[in-house]
Amino acid sequence: MAGHNKWSQIKRKKAVNDQRRGKMFSKLIREITVATREGGGDPDYNPRLRLAIDTAKAENMPVDNVERAIKRGTGELEGVNYEEVAYEGYGPGGVALYIETMTDNPNRTVQEVRHLLEKNGGNLGTDGSVAWQFDRKGQIFVEASRYGEEEVIEAAVEAGADDVVEQEGEWVITSSVPAFREVQSGLKEHDVEFARAELTMLAKNEVPVTGSQAERLVKLLDALDDLDDVQKVHSNANIDDEILAQAV
């Protein structure tokens, strides 16, 4: 299993901390607000908003927070005007980094991202320098303790999924972006409940990272994820398991 995916799982476990949960809520509020602004406030006709709301529910975010974020997106409440900006660069060990942000001040954000990269053995690249190393995909996560392999695979394949693998006690179902909603609907039709779903950037090829470079990379990923403006960080790293174990 990809080391970076394991790091993402670790981040979710750490999020039980109140401060980290607060940061997660802040990122979700931004996503809901922008999704509403771009596609309207009705989740039945706005797949991006529906996904954001589902994610918020999975993270136990209060309903009032969701409703206020939607009202900011529709203009019913005043709010900050966020802009979506992606940054591309490299980390320790030459791994590719694709950093998705949502910011009200791109100049501030690029300075913060550049500073963290340079501080931790990386550097900021130009637009398009690493994006080609990733594919945009949908991923759906099902608790392996609740459903057997055959049951999940059958439901996922019939719904149009590309792949199903077991990772850290979960069935991870991967699909193309166009089939993402159909796969979710197909799972529900087969009475397979999923814990969460997300759109992500999956690396076409992974770069193994070990030793001190792996330690610096985990530190960098952690620091980037803690930036308020950063929504998601994707990398093509396969991080050494011993280093990841120390990060828990």
N, C-alpha and C positions, 0 to 999 in steps of 0.2 A: 504494500500500500504506500502511496506517495507520502513522503515525510511532511510535506506542506499540509496535506489534508489532516494528518495527525495533529499538527500544530494548531489547525483551526479547531479541532475537537477539544484540545487543551484550553484554548481561549474560551470556548463555551463553558467548560467546567469552572474556569476561574470567574466567570461572569456572575456567579452566585454572590460574590462580594458586592455590597451595596454601591460602592463607587463605580465599579465596572458595569453593574446593571444600569446605573444612571446614564453612563456613556452609551450603552446599547440602546436605551430608550431614546436618547437624543438623536442617534443615527436613524432610528426607525421613524421618529417624528419628521425628520427632514425628508426621508424617502416618501412618506405618506403625503406630505405637503406638496412636494414636487410632482409626484404621480398624479395627484388631484389637479394641480395646475395644468399639467400637460394633457390629461385625458378626461377630466371631469370628475365630479364627486360621487358618481354612481358606480360601485364596484362591479355590478352586473355587466356594465358596458366598458369597464376599464380594467383589463387583466392585470396591469401593473399595480394598480391600487388594491385589487383583490389579493394579490400575492403579498403586498406589504401589510395589509390588515391581518391576513392569515399568520404571517410571521410574528406580528405584534401579539396576537392571541397566544401563539405557541410560547412566547417569552413572558406571558402573563402581564402584559402592559395594560394599565387601567383603561377602560372604555372611554372615559372622559378625555384622556390624552389623545386617543385616536380621533375622537369627534372634533376636538379643537384643531388638530392638525389638518383635518379635512376642511374645516371652515377657513383656516388660513389659506389653504390652496385655492378655495373657491372665491376668496376675497371677502367673505363674511366677517372675518376677523383680520386685524392688521398682523403682519408678520414679515420676517426677513425674506428678501428675494434671493433664493439660492440658485447657483449656477453649477451645472455638472461639468467637471473637468477631470480628464484622465491623464496621469503622468506615467511615463515609462522610464525605466532605468535598470541598473544592475546592482547586485548586492555582493557580499563576500562569496568567493568561489565562482564568480562570474555568472551567478544565477540571474535569470530575467525576472523583473518585477513589473507588474502592471497594477497601478494604484488608482483606484476610483475614488474621487472626492466629490463633495457637495459643499460649496463655499459661497459666502457673500463677499469674499475678498480674495480673488485668485492670486494677487501679488503676495499677500501674506502666506497663503497656502503653499505656493511654489517655493518660497523661501524656507518655510518650515520643513517641507519634504526634502529639499536639497541639503539642508543642514544635517538632518538625520542620516541621510544616505552617506554624505561625506564623513560624518563623525564615526560611522560604523563600517567603513571600508567599501562603500559603494559610490555610485555616481549617477546623476540624472542624465537620461538620454534624450534624444529628439523624438518627435512624434513619429510613430511607425517603427521605431528601432527594435521593439520587442513584441509588439502586438501580434505580429505574424506567427509567433511561437505558441499562440494559444487559440483555442476554439471556444466560441460562446456556446454553452450548453445549459440545459436544465437538469437539476438534481433533486430527487425526492428521497426522503429518509424515513424508513419504516423500522420499528423496533423488532429486532430478530427474535426476541424472547416471546413475542406474541404470534408470529407467523412463520410457517415453515418455508424452506427454500422453494419447493415445487409450487406452492400456492402463490408466492410472490412473483416468481418468474413467469408463471402462466398468465397471471393478471397483467403484469408489466408488458410482456411480449404481445399479448392480444391488443393492448392499448397503444402499441407503437413505440415502445421504449427501445433504446439502442443497447443497453447493457444493464446487468444487475450483479453487484458484488457485495460481499459481506465485509464490513469495516467496523471494528470497535463496537461490536454488539448491535450493529444496524445493517439493514439491507439498503444499499445506496443504488438507486435507480437513475440511470442517466438517459437523457433524451435530447433530441434536437430542440431548438427554441420553438419552431412552429408546432411541434407535437407536445410541448410541455403541458399545456392545459388539458389536452386530450388524455394524456397518460394519467394525470391526476383524477380526471373524471372516470377513467377506466378502472382505476384502483378502487374508487368509491363504489362503483357498480359491482365489483367483486367483494365488497365488504372488507376491503383492506384499508385500514386507517393509517395515515402517515403522520409522523411527528412534525415535519416541516418540509418546505420546498423552497428552492432558491435558484436564481439564475447566476451562473458563475463562469469563470474563464478557466478551462482545463488545459494544462500544458500538453503539447503534442509529443514532446520528449522531455524526460527528466534528467536533472544534473545531480549526481550524488555529492553530498556535502558532509564532511566529517571533521572531527577535531576542533581546533580553535576557530576555523572558518564557520563551522556549524554553530558554535557558541555565539559568535558575532552575528550570524544571520538571525538566530532566534531572538537575540536582543534587539536587532533592527526591526524585525517583523512586529515584535511586541510594542516597540516605541511608535512605529507608524500607526498601528492599530489604535493606539491610545490618543492620537491626534483627533481633536473634535471634528475636523473637516474631512477626515478619511472615512469612507464608507466600507470599502473592502480592499484587501491587499491580496493579489494573486502572484504566485511564483511557480517556477518550474523546478524547484528544489526537492530532492529526496533526502531529507535530513536524517542523520544518524540517530537510531533509536535511543542510544544511551544519552545523548544530548537532550532529546525530547523528554525522556523520563525525568531528567533533572529539572525540567521546566514546569512539571506538574505541581 
